[in-house]
Amino acid sequence: MKKCFDLIHEKGYRVINIDSTLCLQSPKIKLYIPQMQQIIAEITHVTTADVSVKATTTEQMGFIGREEGLKAYATVLLGLI
């Protein structure tokens, strides 16, 4: 993530906010979300209020439900420096 942020910054952009979703059956990550937000905020130079981390499951369907993998999605709003 740090490398990606550095590349974005070199091109003259800054992160405004991040909206992310993790899709996994287990482990349950609810207790770790504040820590994830803090780390992401520090790397991207935004506040924790600007970082959304959500988690969901597939109700035991597909490869995620069988705990063979996970999916992660993120939408990042960028602005000019």
C-alpha positions in Angstrom: 0.0 0.0 0.0 2.9 2.4 0.8 4.4 1.9 -2.6 1.0 2.5 -4.3 0.5 5.7 -2.2 4.0 6.9 -3.2 3.3 6.4 -6.9 0.0 8.3 -6.6 1.8 11.2 -4.7 4.6 11.3 -7.3 1.9 11.9 -10.0 0.6 14.9 -8.1 -2.4 13.4 -6.4 -3.5 13.0 -2.8 -5.9 10.6 -1.2 -9.2 12.2 -0.1 -11.0 9.2 1.3 -11.1 5.4 1.0 -14.1 3.0 1.1 -13.1 -0.6 1.4 -14.9 -3.9 1.9 -13.5 -7.3 2.8 -15.6 -10.3 1.9 -14.6 -13.4 3.9 -16.3 -16.1 5.9 -13.7 -16.2 8.7 -11.9 -15.0 10.7 -14.2 -12.4 12.1 -12.4 -9.1 11.8 -14.7 -6.6 13.4 -12.4 -6.1 16.4 -9.5 -5.2 14.0 -11.3 -2.6 11.9 -10.2 0.4 14.0 -6.5 -0.8 13.8 -6.8 -1.3 10.0 -8.3 2.2 9.6 -5.5 3.7 11.7 -2.7 2.0 9.7 -4.3 2.9 6.3 -4.8 6.5 7.5 -1.2 6.8 8.5 0.1 5.4 5.2 -2.2 7.6 3.1 -1.9 10.8 5.2 -5.7 11.1 5.9 -7.7 10.9 9.1 -9.3 7.7 10.3 -12.7 9.3 9.6 -11.7 9.3 5.9 -11.1 5.5 5.9 -14.0 3.1 5.8 -13.4 -0.6 6.3 -16.4 -2.9 6.2 -16.6 -6.7 6.3 -19.2 -9.1 5.0 -19.6 -12.8 4.2 -21.1 -14.8 1.4 -23.3 -16.8 3.7 -21.1 -19.9 3.2 -21.6 -19.8 -0.6 -18.8 -20.2 -3.2 -15.0 -20.3 -2.6 -15.3 -17.6 0.0 -17.9 -19.5 2.0 -15.8 -22.6 1.8 -13.0 -20.5 3.3 -10.8 -21.1 0.2 -10.1 -17.4 -0.2 -11.4 -13.9 0.2 -12.2 -10.8 -1.9 -11.3 -7.2 -1.1 -12.7 -4.1 -2.8 -11.6 -0.5 -2.4 -12.7 2.8 -3.9 -10.3 5.7 -3.5 -11.2 9.3 -4.1 -8.1 11.2 -5.3 -7.6 15.0 -5.6 -4.8 17.2 -7.0 -2.1 18.2 -4.6 
